[in-house]
Amino acid sequence: MGAVHYVQNWITFLGQYDHWRFLFAELNKIMYLRSYTQTLNEMEKEQCLQHAAQWLIHSQEQGSTDGCGTYYFTCGWTSDYPETTGYIIPSLLRYAAYEKAQWSEQAIKSALEAGEWLLTLQREDGGWPGGYIEQNRPSVVFNSGQILRGMLALYTYNQDLRWKGAAERCIGWIWQQLDEQGRFATNDYMGAIRVYGTYVVAPILDWLPHFNQHREAWHVLANRHLNWVCTQQNKVGWFANCDNTQHKNDKPIIHTIAYTIDGIWNSGVALNNEAFKASALVPARVLAMDFLTRGILNGRYTSTWAGTEAFIPTGGAQLAIVWHSMYKETGDALWKEAFEKMNTLLCVIARRGARQFKDSLGALPGSFPMWGRYEPFGLPNWATKYFLDTLLNER
């Protein structure tokens, strides 16, 4: 985001009286963050979980379609976002199965309606469009890969063969974009070649139990991509070509770093490949140690793990999810401490400390403080998706 647009967002935000309450509450949170994280109790965490689920359901109800949008304090609701709607579906169905879920029926209804909507959007080539629905973009590898997660959750839920058929068409198209070096070299975000294609490979491997006839071929292709990703990692575990911009690719955001780590970790588990798992463990440990030392993370990291910019809660929630998975796999108490403390921090951030309305209650902001450079003054639906996931993990 350019400096002029950023200043305009500030002006718009401060132009509304109600937003001053959020501003002062955020300043208070910054000043007393350590105290708030030390006093948050389990009842408040449970409340955060319920509110996050309710907000995701609410986010689907705002647009003219059955997808999920994002809310900005500066301009209101966006049009619906196919990619994030795709990976919100598993979160809603998982929440619905939670024994203390207060909106179980609504969550199932939202997930099924979102899936039906996504089926209407699948392109003839098998992929799904990038960006928000109003942008009418062509099929994009990464976005399509995330919708595979929703298709699998729905197929697991009701065995409707339409979900499986849509997934098979999509996976076939995705693999066509992989070049001989193992890069998703065509039809990916901004036309750039990036390492977070690992987060596309992982859901394809998750589908394998339902496509045994493709096992050998998909393993070969998955290994090709993951081996290329490993060539982009330096000695201290940092990945090159990891940001979702061109101009800040030398210091990627923890959102895309976490995508990469999570993808290669879960792919390594699925393939029983120790090298891939080790590739994920190194940067995950660096970030866990930084977080446990300072109580927060930066939003971006250079190739020597020097942090810049404000914390990005989306990435924090994603890291908590992968730390939890690493704890289950290894039993290392470091991962347990990191994911539980991150969950506490995220709850403090989501509890804005000021009277709220349905458009904001329960949602995790793009940045902390909310005026940080990533999605400033915004409540991206993907942040709350991961927030709900990691709180469910702790439960």
N, C-alpha and C positions, 0 to 999 in steps of 0.2 A: 504494500500500500504506500502510495506517495505521501510526502509530507503535507502537501496542500489538502489532500483528501482527509488525512488524519486530523488536521486542525479543524476542518469542516465538521468532522464527527464530534469533536469536542464542543464546538459552538452549538450544534444541534442538540447534543446531550444536555448541556447546561441551560439551554433555552426552555426546558420544561421544569416547572417547579418541583414536581414529584421526584425527579431524578437527583435533586440535591440531597434527598434523604439517603439514597444509595451511595452517593459520593462520600458523605460524612461517615456512613457505616463502614465503607471500604477503608477509609483512612483509620478508623478506630481498629479495624481488624488487623491492618498492617502493624499498628503500634503494639497491639496486645496478642499477636498471633500465637506466641509460645504459650501464653496463659490459656487461651481458648483451646488449643490442642491438648493441653494437660487436663482440662476439666470436662471435655466432651464425654458424655456417658452413652451407654448402650441403647437406652431408650431414644436418645437423640439420633443415634446412627440408624436405628430402625425407622424413625420418622423420615430421615433423609432418603432411605431406600423406597419407602412408600410414595413420597412426594416425587422422586425421580421417575418412577413408573407412571404416576398420574400425569406428569408433565409430558412424557413421550406420547401417551394416548392423546392428550390435549393438542400436541403438535400436529397430529394427523387430522384433527378436526378443523383446522384453521383454513386450509386451502380449498380449492375447488375440485381436487382429486383426492384419491385415497392414499397419497404419499405423505411423507413427513417434511415439514418445513423447519426453518430456523428463525429465531426471534432476535431482532436488534432493537435496543432501546432508542436508537436514532431514527429508525425507519419502519419498524414493525416486522410483520411476517414476510418471509420470502415465498416464492413458489416452491413446490415440492421437489425433493432431491432424490432421484431414483437410487443412486449408490447407497446413501446412508439409510434410506428406507429399507434396502435389502438387508443390511446387517443389524438394523433395529429389530427386525422380525424375530430372530432367535432370542433376543433379550426379552421381548414381550412374552413369548411362549415359555421361556424359562421362568420368568416372574410369575406367570399364571400357575405354574406348577409348585410355586413356593407356598408352603403350608400356611403362612401368615399373610398371603396376598389379599389386599383389600379390594382390588379391582381385577380379579381373575377373569371374569366373563368379558369385561371390556377389553382386556389385553388380548384375549384370544380373538375376539371380533376384529380388533384393529389389525392383528397379524394376518388374519385370513383376507381381509379386505385389501391390505397392502400387497399381499401376494397376487391377488387377482389383478390389481392395477398394474403390477410389474409385468405380468404376462402380456398385457395389451401393449406394452412398450418395447418388447423384445424385437430387435431388428431382424430383417431377413437373413443377414449374415450370421446371426446367432448371438451377437453381442447386445449390450445395453448402452444407452446414451450416456455421455459424460455430462457433468454440470447439473444445474437446476433445469427442471423440465421446460421452463419458458425459453431457455437458450437453444433448445433443439439441436444439440451437438451430435456428431456421429458416434458410433460405438467406440468405447475406450476399454482397454484391457483391464486396468486396475478397477475401475468402477464395476465392470462386469463381474470380476472376481468376487467382489463383495456381495453382489446379489446372489451368487452361488450359495453363500452362507444362508440366506433367507430361504432359498429353494430347498436346501437340505433340511432345515428345521421344519419346514412345512411338510415335506415328504415323510420325515420321521413322525410327524404329528398325525397325519391322516392317510398316508400311503397313496395319495392321489398321483397317478402316473403323469399328469401334466407337469408337475414340478420336476420330475425326473427327466422327462423329455426335453424340457426347456434347458435344464442343466447340461445335458449331453450335447445339445447343439452349441451352447455357449462355450463349453470346454473345448470342443473341436475347433471353434473359431479362435479361442485364446492361443492354443498351441500353434496355430498357423502364423502367429505374430512372433514366434520365437526364432531367432536366427541361429546360424551354425555355431556362433560363439556362446550362445546361451543367454542372449539378451532379448528382452521384449522390445524389438527395434522398430516396430510399426504400430500405429493406432494406440499409443499409450498417451498419458497425460502430457499435453503441450508438445507432443512429438519428441520428448526427451527420453533418454535411456537411464533408468533408475534402478537402484538395488531393492527398493521395496516391492518389487514383483514377487519377493518371497511370500508376501501376504496374499498373493494370488495363487501361488503354488499350493500353499497349505490347505485352502478349502477344496481344491481339486483332489488332493490326496484324501481328504475327509470323505469324498464321494466314492472312493475306490471300492468299499465293501459292496456297493450297489452296481459296480461296473467291473466285475472280475475279468471280463474279456479284454479290458484295456490296461490291466495291471502292468504288464511288462513294458508296453510302449510309454505309459505315463510315468513310470519310474525312470526310464531313460531320459525323458524330456525334463522331468523335475530335477534330476541330478545335474543335467547340463546347465540349467539356470542357476542352481544353488552353487555349483562349482565356480561359475563366473562371478557370482556375488562375493565369494570368498577371495577372489583376486582383487577385489576393491577394498579390502579391509587392511588397515595398517597394523603395525606391531603392537599398538596399544588398544586395538579393538575397534577403532573408529572407521566408519564406512564412507568412502567417497561416493559421489553421485547419489546422495541420499535426500536432498532437499526437494521440496515441491515448487521451487522457484529456480530461475537461472542465475539471478544476481547474488543470491546468498547461498549458493551451493557449497561454499567453503565452510559454512557453519550451519548445518541443517537443524531443523527444529526437532524437539524430542518427540513430536507427533509422528514424524516419518522415520526417525531413528527407532522408535518403539515398533512401528509397523515391521521394519526390517528384522529386528531382533525376534519379535514374536513369530514372524513367518518362518525364519530359518530354524528357530527352536522347535516349533511344532512340526515342521517338515522333517527335521532331524529325528524327532521322536517317532514319527510315522514310518520313516525309512530305516530306523534303527541305525543311524549314522552318527557316530561319536564325534566326527570332525565337524559336522554341521552344528551339533549341540554345543561343542566347545566354542565355535565361532559366535554363538549367541551368549554364552555364559560370560565371556570376557567383558563386552560393553555393558551387559546387565549388571555385573558386579561393580564396575567403575561408577555407574550411575547410582546404584544402591548405596555404595560407600559415601558418595558425595551427598546424597540425600540424608543419610543417617548422621553425617557429620554436621551438616548445616541446617537441617530441618526443612529444606526446600531445595528445588532445582532451578537452574536457569532454563530459559526457553530454547536456547541454541547452544551448540558446542562446536568448537573448532577441532582440528585434527589432533591437537594435544589435549583435548578435553578441557579447554578453557571456556568457561561459560559466559554467555552474553544474553542480553534482553530478559524480559520478565518471564516468570514461570507460566507454562502452558498446561493448565489442569488436564486437558485431553490426554496429553502425553503422559502425565503423572498417573492417570487412571489406567492407561494402556500398560505402563510399566508395572503397576501393581498387579495386573492380571498375569503378566508373564512371570513376575517374581513368585506369585502364588503357584503357578504351574511348575516352576523350578523347585520350589519347596516340596511339592508333592512328589516330584521325580527323584530329588536328591536327599531330602530330609535335612538340608543345611538350614540351621536356625536363622542365618542372616536374611534369607529370603522371606521368612515368616515375619520377622521384625520389620523389614522394609515395607511389605505390602500392607500390614496392619497399620503402621504409622502413616503411610500414604493415604489409606482410606480415611483415617481420622482427619488429616489435613484437608482432604477434599470435602469432607462433611462441613468443616468450619468455613471453607470458602463458599460452599453452596448455601449455607445458612447466612443470608445476606445481612441480617441484623437490622432490617428495616421492614415496615409494613409492606406486604407484597400483594400481587394480583396473580391471576391464573397464568398469565403469559410468562411469568418469571419464577413462580414458586416451584422449587425443587430442581431447577435447571442449573447446570454447571457452566460458568462463563468460559469464554475462549481464552482469556488471559487472567492472571492475578498479579497486580490489581486489574480491574476490568478494562482499564484504558491501555493495557499493554498492546504491543504491536500485532499480535496474532488475534484476528477476529475481534478488534476492539469494540467494546460496548455490546458485544454479541453473546448470545446463548446458543451456540451451534448444537444441533441435535445430536451430532456424533459424540460430543463431550458427555452429554447426559447418558447416552447409550453405554459408554464405557464405564461411567460412574455407577450405573445400575449393575452392570456385570460384575464389577469388582466388589461391590457391597454384597451381592448374592454369593460370590465366592467365599467371603468371610462368614456368611451365615451357614 
